[in-house]
Amino acid sequence: MKHQSDQPAEKATLNRLLAAYVAQIYPDSDTTALCRQISDAFWPEGAHRRKRKRKPGNFMWSQHDALLITYGNTLKDGAHKPLDLLYDFLCRYLEGTVNGVHILPFFPFTSDDGFAVTNFRAVNPQLGDWADINRIADRFKLMSDLVLNHVSSQGAWFNTYRQRQAPYDRFFFEANPDDDLSMVVRPRTTPLLQEIDTGDGPRHVWCTFSHDQIDLDFRNPEVLLEFLRIIRLHMENGLQINRLDAVAFIWKEIGSPSIHLPQTHAIIKLIRLLCDYAVEPVILLTETNVPKAENLSYFGKRDKAHVIYNFPLPPLILHAMMTGTAAHLVKWQSAMPPAPLGCAYLNFTASHDGIGMRPAEGLLSAMDQAAVIDVVKRIGGLVSMRALPDGGEAPYELNTTFFDAMSQTVTGPDDHHIDRFICSQTIVMSLEGIPAFYIHSLLATPNDHAGVEKRGMNRAINRHRWDYADLRARLAQPDTPQAQVLDGLRNRLRIRQEQPAFHPNATQFTIHMDDDRIFALWRQSLDRQQSIFALHNVSADEVEIPALRLNLIGDEDWVDLLSDEVISGETITLAPYQCRWIANGNY
């Protein structure tokens, strides 16, 4: 029988916590019966459970970890399965540099480039099959998207709901057009409710994102049970990281903002508890593109997400590089708490979505945001808006590749494009946390205006699909932007992974320079043996720093890991957009 090996005290702890979460989420349910169903969903017959809960302090990452973000069909050649090409690209260009990969929704779908899923149990046949996923998972830590909030309007779940067949007749959130929905927080400007015909007559279903993405109703515990079974299936196929997409919206209440509700946090705690008792290493990453305090809440007391996105980072780095001042970046980073032990930030500048502007609220003034938006528009980028409760609109995200965004500053174009871009990515590598890189950042992909016109969506500008033969030819020529950027970033990632001071949870302090042109950090390894001063010149100026500002210990040798230069003398010079990782050389 499964579970017989569990020690009584540990099993009692699991049962007690599970019952507490179930009582909070579903107070009217039979708690004992539902707990049993949850356990059977996550640990079906034949599955095993840890004897002891995995402790929060047991790190599941190190300085060797770096993540690639990509669609399964970013690479194509007309002859091979896209997942075959992705596997070849990973092994040929990134193995030994990047050890994790987030393949954006690789399931059958109908819209939103995969985020309107029709079947979480299948691989999109246009990409490949489970064997292709398994092959990648054998060599890289693999992340999948658990799109908890909604599914496709054309999937089996919703079609069965429209026919009013159990259990799916209670799977989707319904509301009345006369309900008070004025407080609902929306990331889109489309109508929230959609009228649809069912076997019982017309119904109004909730659509947070689009009318092809119908929101699920987690008030029905059968929805949670089904997702637990899906998580188990993904674990059995080698997936180690579950990205909880749009998780902040999963619980709704009429008359409330319907975001970050207590039941949402309790559901995450419940999933985390199960993962902590799983034999397989499972990491939960919450996707909550919201202001700082709301985002940080998803760490909880080390009982919710293992990892959260560092969402303010993209707009703040963008502003720093475009304006030549790190003042806002420094101020924000100085006030950021270290991640709790056993948790980590995921640092990035770009993803499949645009550069979110909501996380910049309270960090960049309206004037600062306008300056960045002006540059983005100048280089051919786009701006997507969100609806406000008062009926107005506000910038929700900037749509551009980060590489093209670095082609100009507020003063116009110059000759520092690639250096400025590599500097922006080096900041990501230097910060406390796990660095993540969108494939189009590694490949210096320009804005895809033809894709926007063809597909009729702003986000297509940052979702180019490379012809693999053309890409490989560009990477073979050292003077192309693709080769220069990929080689430059790979070199820095290889250096980074050998430095204990860059462990995701190593100590970090922000150093305040007199000149805002330098973004400076001090990192110290967990054993306190290695120190690294990470300096980043975000300006087009040559900047000199008094060596005394860094308080380099006099009886140790210090070397810039990026240039192999031994640091001596009274000043340290940084060329435009130069970065330095100054480490104690006797480590």
C-alpha positions as CSV (number, residue, x, y, z in Angstrom):
1,M,0.0,0.0,0.0
2,K,1.2,3.5,-0.7
3,H,2.1,5.8,2.2
4,Q,2.8,2.9,4.6
5,S,6.4,4.1,5.0
6,D,5.4,7.5,6.3
7,Q,6.4,8.2,9.8
8,P,3.4,8.9,12.0
9,A,4.5,12.4,13.2
10,E,5.3,13.6,9.7
11,K,2.0,12.2,8.3
12,A,0.1,13.9,11.1
13,T,1.8,17.2,10.2
14,L,0.9,16.8,6.6
15,N,-2.7,15.9,7.4
16,R,-3.1,18.7,9.9
17,L,-1.8,21.4,7.5
18,L,-3.8,20.0,4.6
19,A,-7.0,20.0,6.6
20,A,-6.4,23.6,7.7
21,Y,-5.9,24.8,4.1
22,V,-9.0,22.8,2.9
23,A,-11.1,24.3,5.7
24,Q,-10.0,27.8,4.7
25,I,-10.7,27.3,1.0
26,Y,-13.8,25.0,1.2
27,P,-15.4,25.6,4.7
28,D,-18.6,23.9,3.7
29,S,-17.0,20.7,2.5
30,D,-16.4,17.4,4.2
31,T,-12.8,18.2,5.1
32,T,-11.7,14.6,5.8
33,A,-13.1,13.3,2.6
34,L,-11.7,16.1,0.5
35,C,-8.3,15.7,2.0
36,R,-8.4,12.1,1.0
37,Q,-9.3,13.0,-2.6
38,I,-6.5,15.6,-2.7
39,S,-4.0,13.0,-1.5
40,D,-5.2,10.4,-4.0
41,A,-5.1,13.0,-6.9
42,F,-1.5,14.0,-6.1
43,W,-0.3,10.5,-5.1
44,P,-2.3,8.0,-7.2
45,E,-1.7,4.3,-6.7
46,G,2.0,3.6,-7.3
47,A,3.2,7.1,-6.5
48,H,5.4,7.6,-3.5
49,R,5.7,10.3,-0.8
50,R,8.7,11.6,1.1
51,K,9.0,10.3,4.7
52,R,9.8,13.9,5.8
53,K,8.8,17.3,4.5
54,R,11.5,18.9,2.4
55,K,12.9,21.7,4.5
56,P,12.8,25.3,3.1
57,G,16.5,25.7,3.7
58,N,17.4,22.8,1.4
59,F,18.5,24.7,-1.7
60,M,17.2,23.4,-5.0
61,W,19.5,25.8,-7.0
62,S,23.0,27.2,-7.1
63,Q,25.1,29.7,-9.0
64,H,25.1,27.0,-11.8
65,D,21.5,27.7,-12.5
66,A,20.3,29.8,-15.4
67,L,17.1,29.5,-17.3
68,L,16.1,29.9,-21.0
69,I,12.6,31.1,-21.8
70,T,11.3,30.0,-25.2
71,Y,8.3,28.9,-27.3
72,G,8.5,25.4,-28.5
73,N,8.3,26.6,-32.1
74,T,10.7,29.6,-32.0
75,L,13.0,27.6,-34.3
76,K,11.7,26.1,-37.5
77,D,13.1,24.7,-40.8
78,G,10.1,23.1,-42.5
79,A,11.6,19.6,-42.2
80,H,12.0,18.7,-38.5
81,K,9.7,18.9,-35.5
82,P,10.2,22.2,-33.6
83,L,11.0,20.4,-30.4
84,D,13.8,18.5,-32.3
85,L,15.3,21.8,-33.3
86,L,15.0,23.2,-29.8
87,Y,16.8,20.2,-28.4
88,D,19.5,20.6,-31.0
89,F,19.9,24.3,-30.2
90,L,20.1,23.7,-26.5
91,C,22.7,20.9,-26.8
92,R,24.7,22.7,-29.5
93,Y,24.8,26.3,-28.1
94,L,23.7,26.3,-24.5
95,E,24.7,23.1,-22.7
96,G,27.1,23.9,-20.0
97,T,25.9,27.5,-19.9
98,V,22.1,27.3,-19.3
99,N,20.8,24.3,-17.3
100,G,17.1,25.0,-17.3
101,V,14.5,25.7,-20.0
102,H,11.0,27.1,-19.8
103,I,9.1,25.9,-22.8
104,L,6.0,28.2,-23.0
105,P,2.7,26.3,-23.2
106,F,3.4,23.3,-25.4
107,F,-0.1,21.9,-25.2
108,P,-2.9,22.1,-27.9
109,F,-4.4,25.6,-27.8
110,T,-6.6,28.0,-29.8
111,S,-5.2,31.5,-29.1
112,D,-2.9,33.7,-27.1
113,D,0.2,31.7,-28.4
114,G,-0.6,28.8,-26.1
115,F,-2.3,30.3,-23.1
116,A,-5.8,29.2,-24.2
117,V,-5.2,25.6,-23.6
118,T,-7.5,22.8,-24.9
119,N,-5.8,19.8,-23.3
120,F,-3.2,19.9,-20.5
121,R,-2.5,16.2,-20.9
122,A,-1.2,16.3,-24.5
123,V,1.7,17.9,-26.3
124,N,0.7,20.1,-29.3
125,P,1.4,17.7,-32.2
126,Q,2.7,20.6,-34.3
127,L,5.6,20.8,-31.9
128,G,6.2,17.1,-31.1
129,D,5.1,14.7,-28.5
130,W,5.8,13.6,-24.9
131,A,8.9,11.7,-25.9
132,D,10.4,15.0,-27.2
133,I,9.6,16.7,-23.9
134,N,11.1,13.8,-22.0
135,R,14.3,14.0,-24.0
136,I,14.8,17.7,-23.1
137,A,13.9,17.0,-19.5
138,D,16.6,14.4,-19.3
139,R,19.3,17.0,-19.9
140,F,17.8,20.3,-18.6
141,K,15.6,21.3,-15.7
142,L,12.3,21.8,-17.5
143,M,9.5,24.3,-16.6
144,S,5.9,23.9,-17.8
145,D,3.0,26.3,-17.6
146,L,0.1,25.5,-15.3
147,V,-2.5,28.0,-16.7
148,L,-4.7,27.8,-13.6
149,N,-7.0,30.7,-14.3
150,H,-8.6,29.7,-17.6
151,V,-8.9,27.3,-20.5
152,S,-9.9,27.6,-24.1
153,S,-13.5,28.3,-25.1
154,Q,-13.1,25.5,-27.7
155,G,-11.7,22.8,-25.4
156,A,-13.4,19.7,-24.2
157,W,-14.0,21.1,-20.7
158,F,-15.9,24.2,-21.9
159,N,-17.8,22.3,-24.6
160,T,-19.0,19.8,-22.0
161,Y,-19.9,22.7,-19.7
162,R,-22.1,24.2,-22.4
163,Q,-23.9,20.8,-22.7
164,R,-24.4,21.0,-18.9
165,Q,-22.8,17.7,-18.2
166,A,-21.2,16.9,-14.9
167,P,-18.6,17.6,-13.5
168,Y,-17.8,20.3,-16.0
169,D,-21.2,22.0,-15.6
170,R,-19.7,23.6,-12.5
171,F,-16.2,24.2,-13.8
172,F,-16.5,27.8,-15.0
173,F,-17.2,31.1,-13.1
174,E,-20.5,32.7,-13.9
175,A,-21.8,36.1,-13.0
176,N,-24.7,38.4,-13.8
177,P,-24.3,41.6,-15.9
178,D,-26.2,43.4,-13.0
179,D,-23.6,42.4,-10.5
180,D,-21.3,45.1,-9.1
181,L,-18.0,44.3,-10.9
182,S,-16.6,47.9,-10.7
183,M,-13.8,46.9,-8.4
184,V,-12.4,44.0,-10.5
185,V,-8.8,44.4,-11.4
186,R,-8.3,43.8,-15.1
187,P,-5.1,43.4,-17.3
188,R,-7.2,43.9,-20.4
189,T,-9.7,46.3,-21.9
190,T,-12.2,43.7,-23.3
191,P,-15.6,43.2,-21.6
192,L,-15.2,41.0,-18.5
193,L,-18.4,38.9,-19.1
194,Q,-19.3,37.0,-22.1
195,E,-22.8,35.7,-22.9
196,I,-22.9,32.1,-24.2
197,D,-25.6,29.6,-25.0
198,T,-25.8,26.4,-23.0
199,G,-28.2,23.5,-22.7
200,D,-29.9,25.4,-19.9
201,G,-30.2,28.7,-21.8
202,P,-27.8,31.7,-21.9
203,R,-25.1,32.2,-19.2
204,H,-22.6,34.9,-18.6
205,V,-19.1,33.5,-18.0
206,W,-16.1,35.4,-16.6
207,C,-13.2,36.2,-19.0
208,T,-10.3,38.0,-17.3
209,F,-8.1,37.9,-20.4
210,S,-10.1,37.3,-23.5
211,H,-13.3,35.7,-24.7
212,D,-11.4,32.7,-25.9
213,Q,-10.0,32.2,-22.3
214,I,-12.8,31.2,-20.0
215,D,-12.1,31.5,-16.2
216,L,-12.4,28.4,-14.1
217,D,-14.3,28.3,-10.9
218,F,-12.1,27.1,-8.0
219,R,-15.0,27.3,-5.7
220,N,-15.7,23.8,-7.0
221,P,-13.0,21.6,-5.5
222,E,-13.2,19.3,-8.6
223,V,-11.3,22.0,-10.4
224,L,-8.4,21.9,-7.9
225,L,-8.4,18.1,-8.0
226,E,-8.1,18.0,-11.7
227,F,-5.1,20.4,-11.7
228,L,-3.4,18.3,-9.0
229,R,-3.7,15.3,-11.3
230,I,-2.2,17.4,-14.1
231,I,0.7,18.4,-11.9
232,R,1.3,14.7,-11.2
233,L,1.3,13.9,-14.9
234,H,3.8,16.6,-15.6
235,M,6.0,15.5,-12.8
236,E,6.0,12.0,-14.2
237,N,7.2,13.4,-17.6
238,G,10.3,15.0,-16.0
239,L,9.0,18.5,-15.4
240,Q,10.6,20.0,-12.3
241,I,9.3,23.6,-12.3
242,N,5.6,24.5,-12.3
243,R,4.9,28.1,-13.4
244,L,1.5,29.1,-12.0
245,D,0.3,31.4,-14.7
246,A,-2.0,34.2,-13.8
247,V,-2.4,32.7,-10.4
248,A,-3.4,35.9,-8.7
249,F,-6.8,35.9,-10.4
250,I,-7.9,32.3,-9.7
251,W,-10.4,33.1,-6.9
252,K,-13.3,35.5,-7.6
253,E,-15.9,37.2,-5.4
254,I,-18.6,39.5,-6.7
255,G,-18.0,43.0,-5.3
256,S,-14.3,42.5,-4.7
257,P,-11.1,43.2,-6.8
258,S,-11.0,39.4,-7.5
259,I,-7.2,39.4,-7.3
260,H,-4.9,38.2,-4.4
261,L,-7.9,36.9,-2.4
262,P,-7.1,34.8,0.7
263,Q,-8.4,31.6,-0.9
264,T,-5.9,32.1,-3.8
265,H,-3.0,32.2,-1.3
266,A,-4.4,29.2,0.5
267,I,-4.5,27.2,-2.7
268,I,-0.9,28.0,-3.4
269,K,0.0,26.9,0.2
270,L,-1.8,23.6,-0.4
271,I,0.0,22.9,-3.7
272,R,3.4,23.9,-2.0
273,L,2.7,21.5,0.9
274,L,2.1,18.6,-1.5
275,C,5.3,19.5,-3.5
276,D,7.3,19.6,-0.2
277,Y,6.3,16.0,0.4
278,A,6.9,14.9,-3.2
279,V,9.8,12.5,-3.8
280,E,10.5,14.4,-7.0
281,P,12.1,17.8,-6.8
282,V,9.3,20.3,-7.6
283,I,9.7,24.1,-7.7
284,L,6.7,26.4,-7.8
285,L,7.1,29.7,-9.6
286,T,4.2,32.2,-9.3
287,E,3.6,34.6,-12.2
288,T,2.1,37.8,-10.7
289,N,2.9,40.9,-12.7
290,V,1.9,43.3,-10.0
291,P,3.5,46.0,-7.8
292,K,6.2,45.0,-5.3
293,A,4.3,44.4,-2.1
294,E,1.7,42.3,-3.8
295,N,4.4,40.3,-5.6
296,L,6.4,39.7,-2.5
297,S,3.4,38.3,-0.7
298,Y,3.6,35.2,-2.8
299,F,6.7,34.0,-0.8
300,G,4.5,33.9,2.2
301,K,6.3,32.5,5.2
302,R,8.3,30.1,3.0
303,D,5.0,28.2,2.5
304,K,3.9,29.5,-0.9
305,A,6.1,30.0,-4.0
306,H,9.7,28.8,-4.0
307,V,10.5,31.4,-6.7
308,I,8.8,34.7,-7.8
309,Y,9.5,36.9,-10.8
310,N,11.4,40.1,-10.1
311,F,8.9,42.0,-12.1
312,P,10.1,45.6,-11.4
313,L,13.5,44.7,-12.8
314,P,12.7,45.0,-16.6
315,P,11.2,48.5,-16.5
316,L,13.8,49.8,-14.1
317,I,16.8,48.4,-16.1
318,L,15.1,49.8,-19.2
319,H,14.9,53.2,-17.6
320,A,18.5,53.1,-16.3
321,M,20.0,52.1,-19.7
322,M,17.9,54.6,-21.6
323,T,18.5,57.6,-19.3
324,G,22.1,56.9,-18.2
325,T,21.1,57.0,-14.5
326,A,20.7,54.1,-12.1
327,A,19.1,56.3,-9.4
328,H,15.7,54.6,-9.5
329,L,17.3,51.1,-9.9
330,V,19.5,51.8,-6.9
331,K,16.7,53.1,-4.7
332,W,14.5,50.2,-5.5
333,Q,17.2,47.5,-5.0
334,S,18.3,49.1,-1.7
335,A,14.8,48.6,-0.3
336,M,14.3,45.0,-1.6
337,P,14.4,42.4,1.1
338,P,16.6,39.3,0.5
339,A,14.5,36.3,-0.5
340,P,13.6,34.1,2.5
341,L,15.9,31.1,3.0
342,G,14.8,28.4,0.5
343,C,13.2,30.9,-1.8
344,A,14.6,32.9,-4.7
345,Y,13.9,35.7,-7.1
346,L,13.8,35.0,-10.9
347,N,15.6,37.9,-12.5
348,F,15.0,38.8,-16.2
349,T,14.6,41.7,-18.5
350,A,12.4,40.1,-21.2
351,S,9.9,37.4,-21.6
352,H,7.3,36.3,-24.1
353,D,5.1,39.1,-22.9
354,G,5.9,42.8,-23.0
355,I,7.8,44.8,-20.4
356,G,5.2,45.2,-17.7
357,M,4.6,48.7,-16.5
358,R,2.4,47.9,-13.4
359,P,5.4,46.9,-11.4
360,A,6.9,50.3,-12.1
361,E,4.0,52.0,-10.3
362,G,5.4,54.0,-7.4
363,L,9.0,53.4,-8.6
364,L,9.0,55.5,-11.8
365,S,7.1,58.8,-12.0
366,A,4.7,59.5,-14.8
367,M,7.4,61.6,-16.4
368,D,10.0,58.9,-16.2
369,Q,7.6,56.4,-17.7
370,A,6.7,58.8,-20.5
371,A,10.4,59.2,-21.3
372,V,10.8,55.4,-21.7
373,I,7.6,55.0,-23.6
374,D,8.8,57.8,-26.0
375,V,12.0,55.9,-26.8
376,V,10.2,52.6,-27.3
377,K,7.8,54.2,-29.8
378,R,10.8,55.8,-31.5
379,I,12.4,52.5,-32.2
380,G,9.2,51.0,-33.5
381,G,7.9,49.5,-30.3
382,L,4.2,49.4,-29.2
383,V,2.3,50.1,-26.0
384,S,-0.6,48.0,-24.7
385,M,-3.1,49.5,-22.4
386,R,-5.2,48.1,-19.5
387,A,-8.6,49.2,-18.3
388,L,-9.0,51.2,-15.0
389,P,-12.0,50.9,-12.7
390,D,-13.0,54.5,-13.5
391,G,-13.3,53.7,-17.2
392,G,-9.9,55.1,-18.2
393,E,-6.8,53.4,-19.5
394,A,-3.1,53.2,-18.4
395,P,0.0,51.6,-20.0
396,Y,0.0,47.9,-19.1
397,E,3.1,46.8,-21.0
398,L,5.7,47.9,-23.6
399,N,5.9,45.7,-26.7
400,T,9.4,45.4,-28.1
401,T,12.4,43.1,-28.0
402,F,14.8,44.1,-25.3
403,F,17.6,44.1,-27.8
404,D,15.9,46.7,-30.0
405,A,15.0,48.7,-27.0
406,M,18.7,49.1,-26.2
407,S,19.4,50.6,-29.7
408,Q,18.7,54.1,-28.5
409,T,18.7,56.3,-25.4
410,V,16.6,59.4,-24.6
411,T,19.2,61.4,-26.5
412,G,18.9,59.2,-29.6
413,P,20.8,56.4,-31.4
414,D,24.6,55.9,-30.8
415,D,27.4,53.4,-31.4
416,H,26.9,51.5,-28.0
417,H,23.9,49.3,-28.9
418,I,25.5,45.9,-28.2
419,D,27.6,47.0,-25.2
420,R,24.5,48.7,-23.7
421,F,22.5,45.5,-24.2
422,I,25.1,43.2,-22.8
423,C,25.4,45.5,-19.8
424,S,21.7,45.2,-19.2
425,Q,21.9,41.4,-19.2
426,T,25.0,41.4,-16.9
427,I,22.9,43.2,-14.3
428,V,20.5,40.3,-14.4
429,M,23.4,37.9,-13.8
430,S,24.8,39.9,-10.9
431,L,21.7,40.2,-8.8
432,E,20.6,37.9,-6.0
433,G,18.4,35.3,-7.6
434,I,18.3,33.0,-10.6
435,P,18.9,34.6,-14.0
436,A,16.5,33.9,-16.8
437,F,16.9,34.9,-20.5
438,Y,14.3,35.0,-23.2
439,I,15.6,33.3,-26.3
440,H,15.2,36.5,-28.3
441,S,17.5,38.3,-25.9
442,L,20.2,35.6,-26.3
443,L,19.8,35.9,-30.1
444,A,19.7,39.7,-30.4
445,T,16.4,39.4,-32.2
446,P,15.0,42.7,-33.7
447,N,11.4,43.7,-33.5
448,D,9.2,41.6,-35.7
449,H,6.9,44.2,-37.3
450,A,5.8,41.7,-40.0
451,G,4.6,39.4,-37.3
452,V,2.5,42.1,-35.7
453,E,0.8,42.9,-39.0
454,K,0.3,39.2,-39.9
455,R,-1.0,38.1,-36.5
456,G,-2.8,41.3,-35.4
457,M,-1.4,41.4,-31.9
458,N,1.2,43.7,-30.3
459,R,3.0,40.9,-28.5
460,A,3.9,39.3,-31.8
461,I,6.7,41.9,-32.1
462,N,8.7,39.9,-29.5
463,R,7.8,36.4,-30.7
464,H,9.8,36.1,-33.9
465,R,10.2,32.6,-35.3
466,W,13.7,32.0,-36.6
467,D,14.5,29.9,-39.6
468,Y,17.0,27.6,-38.0
469,A,19.4,27.4,-40.9
470,D,19.5,31.2,-41.2
471,L,20.1,31.5,-37.5
472,R,22.9,29.0,-37.5
473,A,24.6,30.8,-40.4
474,R,24.4,34.1,-38.4
475,L,25.8,32.5,-35.3
476,A,28.7,31.1,-37.3
477,Q,29.7,34.7,-38.4
478,P,31.5,36.5,-35.6
479,D,30.5,40.0,-36.8
480,T,26.7,39.5,-36.6
481,P,24.7,40.8,-33.6
482,Q,23.5,37.3,-33.0
483,A,27.0,35.9,-32.6
484,Q,28.3,38.8,-30.7
485,V,25.5,38.8,-28.1
486,L,25.3,35.0,-27.7
487,D,29.0,34.6,-27.4
488,G,29.3,37.5,-25.0
489,L,26.5,36.3,-22.7
490,R,27.6,32.7,-22.8
491,N,31.1,33.8,-21.7
492,R,29.8,35.7,-18.7
493,L,27.4,33.0,-17.7
494,R,30.3,30.5,-17.7
495,I,32.3,32.8,-15.5
496,R,29.3,33.4,-13.2
497,Q,28.6,29.7,-12.6
498,E,32.1,29.2,-11.0
499,Q,31.6,32.0,-8.4
500,P,30.0,31.0,-5.1
501,A,29.3,34.7,-4.4
502,F,26.7,34.5,-7.2
503,H,24.7,31.8,-5.5
504,P,21.0,32.9,-5.7
505,N,20.9,33.3,-2.0
506,A,24.3,34.7,-1.4
507,T,24.5,37.9,0.6
508,Q,23.9,41.1,-1.4
509,F,24.3,44.8,-0.5
510,T,23.6,47.7,-2.8
511,I,26.5,50.2,-2.9
512,H,25.5,53.8,-3.3
513,M,28.0,55.6,-5.6
514,D,28.2,59.4,-5.6
515,D,27.5,59.2,-9.3
516,D,24.2,57.6,-10.4
517,R,25.8,56.3,-13.6
518,I,27.1,53.2,-11.7
519,F,24.8,50.4,-10.5
520,A,27.0,48.6,-7.9
521,L,26.4,45.5,-5.8
522,W,28.5,43.6,-3.2
523,R,27.9,39.8,-3.2
524,Q,29.4,37.4,-0.6
525,S,29.3,33.6,-0.8
526,L,27.4,31.7,1.8
527,D,30.6,30.5,3.4
528,R,31.8,34.2,3.5
529,Q,35.0,33.2,1.6
530,Q,34.4,35.0,-1.7
531,S,33.4,38.6,-2.3
532,I,32.5,40.2,-5.6
533,F,31.9,43.8,-6.3
534,A,29.7,43.9,-9.4
535,L,29.9,47.3,-11.1
536,H,27.7,48.3,-14.1
537,N,28.2,51.6,-16.0
538,V,24.7,52.4,-17.3
539,S,25.9,55.5,-19.1
540,A,27.7,56.4,-22.3
541,D,30.4,58.2,-20.2
542,E,33.7,56.9,-19.0
543,V,33.5,56.9,-15.2
544,E,36.2,56.7,-12.6
545,I,35.5,55.4,-9.2
546,P,37.9,55.9,-6.2
547,A,39.0,52.4,-5.2
548,L,38.5,53.4,-1.5
549,R,34.7,53.4,-2.2
550,L,34.8,49.6,-2.5
551,N,36.8,49.1,0.6
552,L,38.9,46.3,-1.0
553,I,40.7,44.4,1.7
554,G,44.3,45.4,1.5
555,D,46.0,42.0,2.1
556,E,44.0,40.2,-0.7
557,D,44.5,40.2,-4.4
558,W,41.6,41.6,-6.4
559,V,40.9,40.8,-10.1
560,D,38.2,41.7,-12.5
561,L,36.7,38.4,-13.6
562,L,35.4,39.8,-16.8
563,S,38.7,41.2,-18.1
564,D,41.3,39.3,-16.0
565,E,42.7,42.7,-15.0
566,V,44.4,42.9,-11.6
567,I,42.9,45.8,-9.7
568,S,45.4,48.2,-8.2
569,G,45.8,51.9,-7.9
570,E,43.6,54.6,-6.5
571,T,40.9,54.6,-9.2
572,I,38.8,52.1,-11.1
573,T,37.8,53.1,-14.6
574,L,34.7,51.9,-16.4
575,A,34.3,52.6,-20.1
576,P,30.8,53.3,-21.5
577,Y,28.5,50.4,-20.5
578,Q,31.4,48.4,-19.1
579,C,30.8,45.9,-16.3
580,R,33.3,44.7,-13.8
581,W,33.1,41.7,-11.4
582,I,35.9,42.5,-9.0
583,A,36.6,39.4,-6.8
584,N,39.1,38.5,-4.2
585,G,41.5,36.4,-6.2
586,N,42.8,34.2,-3.5
587,Y,39.5,32.4,-3.0
